[in-house]
Amino acid sequence: MTSEIRRTFYPLIRSADPARTLAWLEKAFGFEPVNVHEDDEGTIVHAEMRYDTGLIMFGAAATAKAAVYVAIDDPDAHHDRAKAAGAEVFRDLTDQDYGSRDYAARDPDGNEWYFGTYRP
């Protein structure tokens, strides 16, 4: 019998350029595309990407601002990958009082991404 993951929250972000966002999230943070839906002109209108057991969804919008927390196992390696890809790290790696080691970065649309070892 296989155990199915039952997700409760689906963070949504908006992007001025969804194709760029999809490529960037894959390159910088290691997200994997799950579903990508395009309109007749080939513009991404809805995309889903996963990281470990988490899933995000996003689509096009003229302005973009959202925040997402992602639990990860190796924040140091993840931080280094993001920096190497040009991520704007606005809070460097920090050991938190509650036991998490985390950092925060902005994507090209200004959305804030928080990555750490804390798993709610």
MMTF fields as JSON, N, C-alpha, C and O atoms, coordinates in Angstrom:
{
  "mmtfVersion": "1.0.0",
  "mmtfProducer": "UNKNOWN",
  "numBonds": 479,
  "numAtoms": 480,
  "numGroups": 120,
  "numChains": 1,
  "numModels": 1,
  "chainsPerModel": [1],
  "groupsPerChain": [120],
  "chainIdList": ["A"],
  "bondAtomList": [4, 2, 8, 6, 12, 10, 16, 14, 20, 18, 24, 22, 28, 26, 32, 30, 36, 34, 40, 38, 44, 42, 48, 46, 52, 50, 56, 54, 60, 58, 64, 62, 68, 66, 72, 70, 76, 74, 80, 78, 84, 82, 88, 86, 92, 90, 96, 94, 100, 98, 104, 102, 108, 106, 112, 110, 116, 114, 120, 118, 124, 122, 128, 126, 132, 130, 136, 134, 140, 138, 144, 142, 148, 146, 152, 150, 156, 154, 160, 158, 164, 162, 168, 166, 172, 170, 176, 174, 180, 178, 184, 182, 188, 186, 192, 190, 196, 194, 200, 198, 204, 202, 208, 206, 212, 210, 216, 214, 220, 218, 224, 222, 228, 226, 232, 230, 236, 234, 240, 238, 244, 242, 248, 246, 252, 250, 256, 254, 260, 258, 264, 262, 268, 266, 272, 270, 276, 274, 280, 278, 284, 282, 288, 286, 292, 290, 296, 294, 300, 298, 304, 302, 308, 306, 312, 310, 316, 314, 320, 318, 324, 322, 328, 326, 332, 330, 336, 334, 340, 338, 344, 342, 348, 346, 352, 350, 356, 354, 360, 358, 364, 362, 368, 366, 372, 370, 376, 374, 380, 378, 384, 382, 388, 386, 392, 390, 396, 394, 400, 398, 404, 402, 408, 406, 412, 410, 416, 414, 420, 418, 424, 422, 428, 426, 432, 430, 436, 434, 440, 438, 444, 442, 448, 446, 452, 450, 456, 454, 460, 458, 464, 462, 468, 466, 472, 470, 476, 474],
  "bondOrderList": [1, 1, 1, 1, 1, 1, 1, 1, 1, 1, 1, 1, 1, 1, 1, 1, 1, 1, 1, 1, 1, 1, 1, 1, 1, 1, 1, 1, 1, 1, 1, 1, 1, 1, 1, 1, 1, 1, 1, 1, 1, 1, 1, 1, 1, 1, 1, 1, 1, 1, 1, 1, 1, 1, 1, 1, 1, 1, 1, 1, 1, 1, 1, 1, 1, 1, 1, 1, 1, 1, 1, 1, 1, 1, 1, 1, 1, 1, 1, 1, 1, 1, 1, 1, 1, 1, 1, 1, 1, 1, 1, 1, 1, 1, 1, 1, 1, 1, 1, 1, 1, 1, 1, 1, 1, 1, 1, 1, 1, 1, 1, 1, 1, 1, 1, 1, 1, 1, 1],
  "groupList": [{"groupName": "MET", "atomNameList": ["N", "CA", "C", "O"], "elementList": ["N", "C", "C", "O"], "formalChargeList": [0, 0, 0, 0], "bondAtomList": [1, 0, 2, 1, 3, 2], "bondOrderList": [1, 1, 2], "singleLetterCode": "M", "chemCompType": "L-PEPTIDE LINKING"}, {"groupName": "THR", "atomNameList": ["N", "CA", "C", "O"], "elementList": ["N", "C", "C", "O"], "formalChargeList": [0, 0, 0, 0], "bondAtomList": [1, 0, 2, 1, 3, 2], "bondOrderList": [1, 1, 2], "singleLetterCode": "T", "chemCompType": "L-PEPTIDE LINKING"}, {"groupName": "SER", "atomNameList": ["N", "CA", "C", "O"], "elementList": ["N", "C", "C", "O"], "formalChargeList": [0, 0, 0, 0], "bondAtomList": [1, 0, 2, 1, 3, 2], "bondOrderList": [1, 1, 2], "singleLetterCode": "S", "chemCompType": "L-PEPTIDE LINKING"}, {"groupName": "GLU", "atomNameList": ["N", "CA", "C", "O"], "elementList": ["N", "C", "C", "O"], "formalChargeList": [0, 0, 0, 0], "bondAtomList": [1, 0, 2, 1, 3, 2], "bondOrderList": [1, 1, 2], "singleLetterCode": "E", "chemCompType": "L-PEPTIDE LINKING"}, {"groupName": "ILE", "atomNameList": ["N", "CA", "C", "O"], "elementList": ["N", "C", "C", "O"], "formalChargeList": [0, 0, 0, 0], "bondAtomList": [1, 0, 2, 1, 3, 2], "bondOrderList": [1, 1, 2], "singleLetterCode": "I", "chemCompType": "L-PEPTIDE LINKING"}, {"groupName": "ARG", "atomNameList": ["N", "CA", "C", "O"], "elementList": ["N", "C", "C", "O"], "formalChargeList": [0, 0, 0, 0], "bondAtomList": [1, 0, 2, 1, 3, 2], "bondOrderList": [1, 1, 2], "singleLetterCode": "R", "chemCompType": "L-PEPTIDE LINKING"}, {"groupName": "PHE", "atomNameList": ["N", "CA", "C", "O"], "elementList": ["N", "C", "C", "O"], "formalChargeList": [0, 0, 0, 0], "bondAtomList": [1, 0, 2, 1, 3, 2], "bondOrderList": [1, 1, 2], "singleLetterCode": "F", "chemCompType": "L-PEPTIDE LINKING"}, {"groupName": "TYR", "atomNameList": ["N", "CA", "C", "O"], "elementList": ["N", "C", "C", "O"], "formalChargeList": [0, 0, 0, 0], "bondAtomList": [1, 0, 2, 1, 3, 2], "bondOrderList": [1, 1, 2], "singleLetterCode": "Y", "chemCompType": "L-PEPTIDE LINKING"}, {"groupName": "PRO", "atomNameList": ["N", "CA", "C", "O"], "elementList": ["N", "C", "C", "O"], "formalChargeList": [0, 0, 0, 0], "bondAtomList": [1, 0, 2, 1, 3, 2], "bondOrderList": [1, 1, 2], "singleLetterCode": "P", "chemCompType": "L-PEPTIDE LINKING"}, {"groupName": "LEU", "atomNameList": ["N", "CA", "C", "O"], "elementList": ["N", "C", "C", "O"], "formalChargeList": [0, 0, 0, 0], "bondAtomList": [1, 0, 2, 1, 3, 2], "bondOrderList": [1, 1, 2], "singleLetterCode": "L", "chemCompType": "L-PEPTIDE LINKING"}, {"groupName": "ALA", "atomNameList": ["N", "CA", "C", "O"], "elementList": ["N", "C", "C", "O"], "formalChargeList": [0, 0, 0, 0], "bondAtomList": [1, 0, 2, 1, 3, 2], "bondOrderList": [1, 1, 2], "singleLetterCode": "A", "chemCompType": "L-PEPTIDE LINKING"}, {"groupName": "ASP", "atomNameList": ["N", "CA", "C", "O"], "elementList": ["N", "C", "C", "O"], "formalChargeList": [0, 0, 0, 0], "bondAtomList": [1, 0, 2, 1, 3, 2], "bondOrderList": [1, 1, 2], "singleLetterCode": "D", "chemCompType": "L-PEPTIDE LINKING"}, {"groupName": "TRP", "atomNameList": ["N", "CA", "C", "O"], "elementList": ["N", "C", "C", "O"], "formalChargeList": [0, 0, 0, 0], "bondAtomList": [1, 0, 2, 1, 3, 2], "bondOrderList": [1, 1, 2], "singleLetterCode": "W", "chemCompType": "L-PEPTIDE LINKING"}, {"groupName": "LYS", "atomNameList": ["N", "CA", "C", "O"], "elementList": ["N", "C", "C", "O"], "formalChargeList": [0, 0, 0, 0], "bondAtomList": [1, 0, 2, 1, 3, 2], "bondOrderList": [1, 1, 2], "singleLetterCode": "K", "chemCompType": "L-PEPTIDE LINKING"}, {"groupName": "GLY", "atomNameList": ["N", "CA", "C", "O"], "elementList": ["N", "C", "C", "O"], "formalChargeList": [0, 0, 0, 0], "bondAtomList": [1, 0, 2, 1, 3, 2], "bondOrderList": [1, 1, 2], "singleLetterCode": "G", "chemCompType": "PEPTIDE LINKING"}, {"groupName": "VAL", "atomNameList": ["N", "CA", "C", "O"], "elementList": ["N", "C", "C", "O"], "formalChargeList": [0, 0, 0, 0], "bondAtomList": [1, 0, 2, 1, 3, 2], "bondOrderList": [1, 1, 2], "singleLetterCode": "V", "chemCompType": "L-PEPTIDE LINKING"}, {"groupName": "ASN", "atomNameList": ["N", "CA", "C", "O"], "elementList": ["N", "C", "C", "O"], "formalChargeList": [0, 0, 0, 0], "bondAtomList": [1, 0, 2, 1, 3, 2], "bondOrderList": [1, 1, 2], "singleLetterCode": "N", "chemCompType": "L-PEPTIDE LINKING"}, {"groupName": "HIS", "atomNameList": ["N", "CA", "C", "O"], "elementList": ["N", "C", "C", "O"], "formalChargeList": [0, 0, 0, 0], "bondAtomList": [1, 0, 2, 1, 3, 2], "bondOrderList": [1, 1, 2], "singleLetterCode": "H", "chemCompType": "L-PEPTIDE LINKING"}, {"groupName": "GLN", "atomNameList": ["N", "CA", "C", "O"], "elementList": ["N", "C", "C", "O"], "formalChargeList": [0, 0, 0, 0], "bondAtomList": [1, 0, 2, 1, 3, 2], "bondOrderList": [1, 1, 2], "singleLetterCode": "Q", "chemCompType": "L-PEPTIDE LINKING"}],
  "groupTypeList": [0, 1, 2, 3, 4, 5, 5, 1, 6, 7, 8, 9, 4, 5, 2, 10, 11, 8, 10, 5, 1, 9, 10, 12, 9, 3, 13, 10, 6, 14, 6, 3, 8, 15, 16, 15, 17, 3, 11, 11, 3, 14, 1, 4, 15, 17, 10, 3, 0, 5, 7, 11, 1, 14, 9, 4, 0, 6, 14, 10, 10, 10, 1, 10, 13, 10, 10, 15, 7, 15, 10, 4, 11, 11, 8, 11, 10, 17, 17, 11, 5, 10, 13, 10, 10, 14, 10, 3, 15, 6, 5, 11, 9, 1, 11, 18, 11, 7, 14, 2, 5, 11, 7, 10, 10, 5, 11, 8, 11, 14, 16, 3, 12, 7, 6, 14, 1, 7, 5, 8],
  "groupIdList": [1, 2, 3, 4, 5, 6, 7, 8, 9, 10, 11, 12, 13, 14, 15, 16, 17, 18, 19, 20, 21, 22, 23, 24, 25, 26, 27, 28, 29, 30, 31, 32, 33, 34, 35, 36, 37, 38, 39, 40, 41, 42, 43, 44, 45, 46, 47, 48, 49, 50, 51, 52, 53, 54, 55, 56, 57, 58, 59, 60, 61, 62, 63, 64, 65, 66, 67, 68, 69, 70, 71, 72, 73, 74, 75, 76, 77, 78, 79, 80, 81, 82, 83, 84, 85, 86, 87, 88, 89, 90, 91, 92, 93, 94, 95, 96, 97, 98, 99, 100, 101, 102, 103, 104, 105, 106, 107, 108, 109, 110, 111, 112, 113, 114, 115, 116, 117, 118, 119, 120],
  "secStructList": [7, 7, 7, 7, 7, 7, 7, 7, 7, 7, 7, 3, 3, 3, 3, 1, 1, 2, 2, 2, 2, 2, 2, 2, 2, 2, 2, 2, 2, 7, 7, 3, 3, 3, 3, 3, 3, 3, 7, 6, 6, 1, 7, 3, 3, 3, 3, 3, 3, 3, 3, 6, 6, 3, 3, 3, 3, 3, 3, 3, 7, 1, 1, 7, 7, 7, 3, 3, 3, 3, 3, 7, 1, 7, 2, 2, 2, 2, 2, 2, 2, 2, 2, 2, 6, 6, 7, 3, 3, 3, 3, 3, 3, 3, 3, 7, 6, 6, 1, 7, 3, 3, 3, 3, 3, 3, 7, 6, 6, 7, 7, 3, 3, 3, 3, 3, 1, 7, 7, 7],
  "xCoordList": [0.836, 0.0, 0.883, 1.778, 0.646, 1.435, 0.779, -0.443, 1.621, 1.121, 1.067, 2.073, -0.086, -0.254, -0.114, -0.651, 0.624, 0.782, -0.469, -0.896, -1.041, -2.235, -1.815, -1.592, -1.71, -1.305, -2.498, -3.621, -2.239, -3.295, -3.144, -4.138, -1.921, -1.675, -0.976, -0.08, -1.39, -0.79, -0.416, -1.234, 0.791, 1.179, 1.042, 1.393, 0.527, 0.356, 1.223, 1.254, 1.918, 2.671, 2.252, 1.657, 2.563, 2.279, 3.587, 4.559, 3.624, 4.858, 4.585, 3.605, 5.455, 5.37, 5.777, 5.348, 6.597, 7.072, 7.136, 8.188, 6.018, 5.971, 7.017, 7.511, 7.366, 8.384, 9.734, 10.464, 10.059, 11.307, 11.282, 12.273, 10.141, 10.021, 10.213, 10.943, 9.57, 9.701, 11.163, 11.667, 11.838, 13.242, 14.126, 15.039, 13.845, 14.659, 14.477, 15.458, 13.249, 13.001, 13.665, 14.147, 13.683, 14.328, 15.844, 16.469, 16.426, 17.872, 18.366, 19.322, 17.737, 18.231, 17.893, 18.732, 16.674, 16.211, 15.978, 15.677, 16.108, 15.94, 14.504, 14.24, 13.568, 12.163, 12.004, 12.754, 11.01, 10.732, 9.343, 8.374, 9.228, 7.898, 7.041, 7.514, 5.757, 4.812, 3.768, 3.554, 3.126, 2.137, 2.365, 2.564, 2.332, 2.487, 1.397, 1.332, 0.543, -0.562, -0.336, -0.104, -0.41, -0.177, -1.445, -2.307, -1.542, -2.655, -2.309, -1.267, -3.164, -2.951, -1.689, -1.149, -1.207, 0.017, 1.281, 2.391, 1.114, 2.255, 2.689, 3.741, 1.886, 2.189, 1.706, 0.584, 2.548, 2.161, 1.092, 1.325, -0.072, -1.153, -1.27, -1.831, -0.748, -0.755, 0.371, 0.543, 1.139, 2.2, 2.231, 1.883, 2.651, 2.835, 4.245, 4.697, 4.934, 6.293, 6.397, 5.715, 7.261, 7.415, 8.865, 9.803, 8.992, 10.281, 10.04, 9.271, 10.7, 10.49, 8.992, 8.459, 8.303, 6.877, 6.014, 4.788, 6.637, 5.893, 5.523, 6.162, 4.486, 4.005, 3.605, 2.925, 4.028, 3.579, 2.872, 3.076, 2.038, 1.367, 1.585, 1.666, 1.68, 1.816, 1.282, 1.097, 1.04, 0.555, 0.965, 1.666, 0.521, 0.928, 0.174, -1.013, 0.884, 0.312, 1.278, 2.491, 0.75, 1.586, 2.524, 3.681, 2.034, 2.875, 2.893, 1.941, 3.958, 4.085, 4.664, 5.705, 3.997, 4.502, 3.834, 2.611, 4.645, 4.162, 5.316, 6.468, 5.01, 6.048, 5.738, 4.581, 6.787, 6.633, 7.755, 8.906, 7.407, 8.414, 8.537, 7.536, 9.791, 10.049, 11.001, 12.106, 10.581, 11.441, 12.429, 12.043, 13.718, 14.776, 15.701, 15.726, 16.463, 17.363, 18.763, 19.405, 19.251, 20.625, 20.621, 20.85, 20.362, 20.254, 21.545, 21.501, 22.686, 23.95, 24.151, 24.486, 23.945, 24.089, 23.029, 23.31, 21.816, 20.726, 21.023, 20.832, 21.484, 21.867, 22.954, 22.868, 23.972, 25.074, 24.586, 25.027, 23.688, 23.129, 22.361, 22.521, 21.522, 20.729, 21.627, 21.399, 22.641, 23.561, 24.289, 24.451, 24.728, 25.436, 24.544, 25.034, 23.236, 22.286, 21.873, 21.084, 22.405, 22.104, 20.928, 20.414, 20.487, 19.369, 19.757, 20.893, 18.813, 19.017, 18.742, 17.595, 19.784, 19.653, 19.564, 20.522, 18.416, 18.246, 18.339, 18.385, 18.368, 18.655, 19.55, 19.124, 20.807, 21.79, 21.5, 20.638, 22.215, 22.047, 22.154, 23.104, 21.165, 21.101, 20.565, 19.63, 21.166, 20.628, 19.604, 19.943, 18.356, 17.267, 17.151, 17.592, 16.56, 16.344, 15.484, 15.641, 14.577, 13.655, 14.23, 13.518, 15.54, 16.212, 16.385, 17.072, 15.793, 15.924, 17.208, 17.676, 17.754, 18.836, 18.219, 17.768, 18.19, 17.479, 18.079, 18.976, 17.536, 17.899, 16.699, 15.722, 16.775, 15.674, 16.225, 17.271, 15.494, 15.916, 14.691, 13.566, 14.935, 13.883, 14.115, 15.255, 13.025, 13.125, 13.077, 12.911, 13.218, 13.247, 11.975, 12.002, 10.866, 9.619, 9.414, 8.399, 10.358, 10.247, 9.539, 9.36, 9.129, 8.535, 9.612, 10.773, 9.226, 10.181, 10.081, 8.99, 11.243, 11.336, 12.161, 13.3, 11.574, 12.237, 12.515, 11.606, 13.777, 14.17, 14.819, 15.7, 14.385, 14.969, 14.69, 13.955, 15.295, 15.156, 13.934, 13.608, 13.25, 12.04, 10.946, 10.652, 10.35, 9.228, 8.027, 7.978, 7.052, 5.861, 5.138, 4.124],
  "yCoordList": [-1.175, 0.0, 1.243, 1.367, 2.139, 3.364, 4.484, 4.63, 5.253, 6.393, 7.615, 7.995, 8.211, 9.385, 10.646, 10.735, 11.615, 12.887, 13.713, 13.947, 14.146, 14.993, 16.421, 16.775, 17.228, 18.611, 19.446, 19.227, 20.395, 21.278, 22.676, 23.313, 23.171, 24.537, 24.532, 23.726, 25.429, 25.595, 27.057, 27.851, 27.424, 28.828, 29.256, 28.515, 30.457, 31.027, 32.262, 33.115, 32.347, 33.56, 34.057, 33.318, 35.286, 35.882, 36.278, 36.578, 36.284, 36.58, 37.457, 37.258, 38.42, 39.247, 38.44, 38.747, 37.416, 36.564, 35.12, 34.674, 34.383, 33.026, 32.065, 31.208, 32.18, 31.286, 31.541, 30.603, 32.815, 33.163, 32.644, 32.101, 32.813, 32.366, 30.855, 30.377, 30.109, 28.662, 28.256, 27.423, 28.832, 28.487, 28.879, 28.144, 30.037, 30.533, 29.69, 29.359, 29.344, 28.514, 27.147, 26.576, 26.642, 25.355, 25.483, 24.659, 26.51, 26.695, 27.094, 26.503, 28.079, 28.623, 27.776, 27.601, 27.245, 26.575, 25.08, 24.393, 24.561, 23.135, 22.656, 21.47, 23.562, 23.162, 22.38, 22.583, 21.472, 20.672, 20.992, 20.989, 21.269, 21.506, 20.25, 19.14, 20.443, 19.336, 19.474, 18.544, 20.628, 20.932, 22.354, 23.278, 22.512, 23.842, 23.986, 23.213, 24.99, 25.226, 26.556, 27.592, 26.499, 27.685, 28.066, 27.227, 29.363, 29.809, 29.573, 28.99, 30.016, 29.779, 30.426, 29.987, 31.484, 32.159, 31.551, 31.999, 30.541, 29.897, 30.526, 30.178, 31.456, 32.09, 31.199, 30.694, 31.011, 30.2, 30.954, 32.071, 30.341, 30.948, 30.299, 30.892, 29.094, 28.4, 27.378, 26.645, 27.342, 26.348, 25.819, 26.519, 24.576, 23.962, 23.395, 22.748, 23.655, 23.148, 22.54, 22.965, 21.537, 20.894, 20.968, 21.079, 20.899, 20.73, 19.766, 20.061, 18.613, 17.58, 17.251, 16.844, 17.412, 17.109, 18.355, 18.261, 19.527, 20.781, 21.085, 20.601, 21.892, 22.253, 23.72, 24.185, 24.448, 25.826, 25.938, 25.122, 26.961, 27.26, 28.73, 29.552, 29.065, 30.47, 30.717, 29.799, 31.993, 32.419, 33.858, 34.469, 34.386, 35.723, 36.818, 36.688, 37.887, 39.099, 40.238, 40.03, 41.434, 42.595, 42.916, 43.278, 42.784, 43.012, 41.731, 40.952, 41.524, 40.274, 40.523, 41.166, 40.02, 40.05, 38.913, 38.864, 38.017, 36.908, 36.419, 36.78, 35.602, 35.004, 33.536, 33.148, 32.72, 31.281, 30.77, 31.185, 29.867, 29.178, 27.755, 27.087, 27.293, 25.949, 25.252, 25.739, 24.115, 23.331, 22.54, 21.862, 22.63, 21.953, 21.225, 21.526, 20.261, 19.479, 20.075, 19.941, 20.729, 21.24, 22.719, 23.065, 23.595, 25.018, 25.636, 26.581, 25.131, 25.702, 25.48, 26.411, 24.254, 23.952, 24.69, 25.198, 24.745, 25.416, 26.909, 27.486, 27.521, 28.94, 29.201, 30.164, 28.344, 28.523, 28.407, 29.159, 27.477, 27.312, 28.563, 29.059, 29.069, 30.258, 31.459, 32.191, 31.664, 32.786, 32.664, 33.651, 31.447, 31.221, 31.521, 31.907, 31.343, 31.618, 33.084, 33.485, 33.892, 35.316, 35.722, 36.831, 34.85, 35.204, 36.378, 36.466, 37.27, 38.386, 37.88, 37.858, 37.482, 36.997, 38.218, 38.983, 38.4, 39.575, 39.225, 40.125, 37.947, 37.507, 36.283, 35.225, 36.449, 35.391, 34.215, 34.306, 33.125, 31.934, 32.293, 32.948, 31.852, 32.16, 30.953, 30.291, 30.675, 29.661, 30.346, 31.27, 29.896, 30.509, 29.909, 28.786, 30.666, 30.196, 28.937, 28.115, 28.783, 27.641, 26.416, 25.441, 26.469, 25.297, 25.246, 24.357, 26.157, 26.147, 26.853, 27.771, 26.432, 27.149, 27.592, 26.759, 28.905, 29.372, 30.627, 31.262, 30.957, 32.178, 32.617, 31.879, 33.82, 34.33, 35.042, 35.69, 34.902, 35.495, 35.991, 35.562, 36.899, 37.387, 36.838, 36.71, 36.515, 36.106, 37.361, 38.463, 37.218, 38.404, 39.254, 40.409, 38.705, 39.466, 40.108, 40.767, 39.929, 40.52, 39.654, 40.078, 38.445, 37.526, 37.088, 36.916, 36.91, 36.508, 35.009, 34.46, 34.363, 32.923, 32.683, 33.137, 31.963, 31.625, 30.136, 29.333, 29.759, 28.364, 28.027, 28.75, 26.929, 26.553, 25.111, 24.406, 24.688, 23.294, 23.053, 21.902, 24.105, 23.949, 23.309, 23.769, 22.249, 21.594, 21.631, 20.919, 22.477, 22.62, 21.301, 21.252],
  "zCoordList": [0.0, 0.0, 0.0, 0.836, -0.908, -1.008, -0.214, -0.185, 0.418, 1.179, 0.265, -0.334, 0.164, -0.684, 0.17, 1.274, -0.374, 0.326, 0.11, -1.021, 1.205, 1.117, 1.429, 2.586, 0.399, 0.574, 0.997, 0.544, 1.861, 2.329, 1.788, 1.436, 1.711, 1.251, -0.095, -0.343, -0.946, -2.259, -2.431, -2.895, -2.069, -2.234, -3.692, -4.61, -3.882, -5.217, -5.352, -4.466, -6.459, -6.753, -8.13, -8.914, -8.408, -9.704, -10.353, -9.659, -11.65, -12.368, -13.582, -14.3, -13.799, -15.004, -16.227, -17.339, -16.039, -17.128, -16.625, -16.168, -16.704, -16.153, -16.719, -15.985, -17.989, -18.564, -17.898, -17.576, -17.696, -17.01, -15.576, -15.088, -14.902, -13.515, -13.422, -12.554, -14.299, -14.302, -14.474, -13.721, -15.45, -15.705, -14.525, -14.149, -13.952, -12.846, -11.588, -10.922, -11.257, -10.075, -10.212, -9.234, -11.419, -11.665, -11.492, -10.824, -12.092, -12.047, -10.661, -10.159, -10.037, -8.779, -7.568, -6.684, -7.511, -6.3, -6.476, -5.5, -7.69, -7.901, -7.961, -7.764, -8.231, -8.382, -9.676, -10.631, -9.701, -10.886, -11.422, -10.662, -12.721, -13.299, -13.199, -13.442, -12.834, -12.739, -13.847, -14.624, -13.914, -14.948, -15.445, -14.657, -16.753, -17.346, -18.404, -19.359, -18.216, -19.145, -19.873, -19.25, -21.195, -22.011, -22.762, -23.026, -23.105, -23.94, -25.409, -25.711, -26.319, -27.749, -28.288, -29.303, -27.604, -28.043, -27.421, -27.709, -26.576, -25.944, -24.634, -24.098, -24.109, -22.831, -21.693, -21.725, -20.7, -19.548, -18.758, -18.295, -18.607, -17.82, -16.441, -15.52, -16.302, -15.013, -15.038, -16.012, -13.945, -13.833, -12.409, -11.458, -12.285, -10.982, -10.948, -11.893, -9.828, -9.655, -8.267, -7.336, -8.141, -6.844, -6.389, -7.179, -5.073, -4.424, -3.27, -2.356, -3.316, -2.321, -2.308, -3.341, -1.188, -1.142, -1.278, -1.228, -1.451, -1.575, -3.014, -3.948, -3.184, -4.512, -4.513, -3.599, -5.545, -5.719, -7.061, -7.959, -7.178, -8.436, -8.74, -7.827, -10.024, -10.39, -11.784, -12.583, -12.049, -13.349, -13.598, -12.791, -14.72, -15.142, -14.397, -14.1, -14.108, -13.515, -13.774, -13.829, -13.933, -14.221, -13.055, -13.269, -11.845, -10.675, -9.856, -9.886, -9.14, -8.403, -7.027, -6.885, -6.035, -4.662, -3.903, -3.776, -3.409, -2.604, -1.752, -1.991, -0.761, 0.066, 0.269, 0.431, 0.259, 0.402, 1.3, 1.171, 2.208, 3.006, 2.483, 2.223, 2.33, 1.844, 2.806, 3.049, 3.356, 4.241, 3.398, 2.446, 3.757, 3.006, 3.977, 5.171, 3.449, 4.298, 4.401, 5.443, 3.351, 3.328, 2.955, 1.796, 3.926, 3.61, 3.103, 2.316, 3.529, 3.071, 1.571, 0.838, 1.127, -0.303, -1.115, -2.2, -0.585, -1.286, -1.428, -2.499, -0.361, -0.345, -1.388, -2.149, -1.422, -2.37, -3.81, -4.68, -4.061, -5.41, -5.827, -6.942, -4.914, -5.217, -5.499, -6.463, -4.67, -4.879, -6.21, -6.927, -6.539, -7.805, -9.005, -10.066, -8.836, -9.921, -9.958, -10.814, -9.028, -9.031, -8.168, -8.315, -7.267, -6.398, -5.507, -5.041, -5.277, -4.357, -2.941, -2.496, -2.251, -0.881, 0.029, 0.143, 0.675, 1.531, 3.006, 3.845, 3.343, 4.704, 4.584, 4.123, 5.012, 4.846, 5.776, 6.651, 5.586, 6.414, 7.894, 8.323, 8.659, 10.082, 10.837, 10.387, 11.986, 12.888, 13.786, 14.525, 13.724, 14.472, 15.88, 16.124, 16.79, 18.167, 18.22, 19.123, 17.257, 17.263, 16.552, 16.312, 16.212, 15.679, 14.175, 13.673, 13.447, 11.999, 11.567, 12.24, 10.473, 9.791, 8.485, 7.699, 8.238, 7.051, 6.442, 6.996, 5.266, 4.557, 3.738, 3.608, 3.188, 2.369, 1.135, 1.183, 0.033, -1.242, -2.001, -1.747, -2.931, -3.823, -5.225, -5.673, -5.907, -7.303, -8.182, -7.66, -9.495, -10.363, -10.33, -10.755, -9.834, -9.749, -8.385, -8.162, -7.473, -6.148, -5.124, -3.982, -5.504, -4.539, -3.549, -3.922, -2.296, -1.27, -1.005, -0.847, -0.96, -0.747, 0.504, 0.609, 1.451, 2.701, 2.689, 2.48, 2.912, 2.906, 4.243, 4.706, 4.866, 6.146, 6.508, 5.817, 7.607, 8.046, 8.911, 9.198, 9.333, 10.128, 9.282, 8.179, 9.806, 9.129, 10.06, 11.063, 9.709, 10.575, 10.775, 11.472]
}
